[in-house]
Amino acid sequence: MLNITIKDQKNLVTPEELSQAMKDAEPILKRAQAGEEKYADSQGWLDLEKWAGEDTLSHIEKLAAEIQANSDAFVLIGVGGSNNAARSVIKALADGSKVEIIYAGNTLSPHALNKMLKSLEGKDYTIDCIAKNFETLEPGSSFRILREAMAKKYSPEEAAKRTICTGTFGSSLEKLCEKEGYTFVPFPTDIGGRYSAFSFVGLLPMAVAGIDIRALVRGGKDMAAQLHETGAEDNLALKYAALRNLYNQKGYVLEMMAAFEPQFSWFFKWWVQLFGESEGKDGKGIFPVAAEYSEELHAVGQYLQDGAPLMFETFLNVKEQDSSLVIHSDGKQDYFDYLNDKDFFEINKAAFEATLTAHSQKMPCVIFDLDRLDAYHFGQLFYFFQFACYVSGEILGINPFDQPGVEAYKGWMFRALGK
Ligand code: PA5
């Protein structure tokens, strides 16, 4: 199970302060554990049985098996919450998957879109247009060009067979599916994009890529049970939520998520969106940023150690070794003999410990330890951060489920394009 430790050599938040903040936020935790009427249209993710129960999992597995049998590639058309959860797991874990997952609907760049279309040449593929609000420009426009590409390659019947849409019941996307004979699967009406990992939105692309979605959901369920059953004193999500709000009150306006494991790179995007879109409102919020170490230590490392005291750091630390590579001497005088016979796992860990010691002299560091990086633990991470984001947003005093700022820019974009 996920474990949290704090390393803060400046003792910015004392243990007493933290436990008082957790006590003060107990009513918020209790409301989150029970679910709130005011957020009824956004909390379908709280109980995983609702959108990731046995019926959904079997349906997804059946669809995924059909796609694996007839496709070399699967195009995930989706942006933001309709893309990030699936992509973070697939990029981290789907090594050597039979079906290549290709991403569309997340850019307006003709260069990137042409590249995406080119990557489909000579391949049989299935597309999945994932959109809760089927008005968003990026997925809508990508869906069009992919329909055009399919019309050139397949008969109308075959193209329809290879088109899936993940949309809400009663939406124009569902109507399009009915009319054109596309396969329709539900985007939960009571879950916003960034909270949709445990539903058709996140799970179907993962299953197509060969991810063990049952293990992922099990991880989410175990985490849900822990967070719903633990009181304020020991609740991990409340601890993290209270802590980051205390840091924020003390002037730390940025949270840097970091890991010494590049497999987390796309998960960072999911986390940045979750917290950025949920909390950045009403002139408030911690700005989420992320860095892949050790590479970024040679870039932003200087600022972190020596720049303005803006941020606290949250590390994801994988404890168990899943890969080994020992470095040997070749007898040449390169002055790296101190590395002789050391495993990169050990070297990477030493770099993590050293960074933690250095950075915690300057800023508070929060460390999440997880045993392994597999589907089960991704499930734990998704549920943990979704729940913590909800609690943290409530402590901050904003609505963690809407995104009025995003809607505002969309309005201006539609105007610019003459919609
Ligand atoms: O989390 C969210 O609500 C957003 O990031 C959406 O997922 C994103 O804007 C895409 O929306 P849609 O799927 O409705 O096109």
Residues whose N, C-alpha, C, O or C-beta is under 5 A from the ligand:
A	BS01	PA5	V79 G80 G81 S82 I130 A131 K132 N133 F134 T136 G192 G193 R194
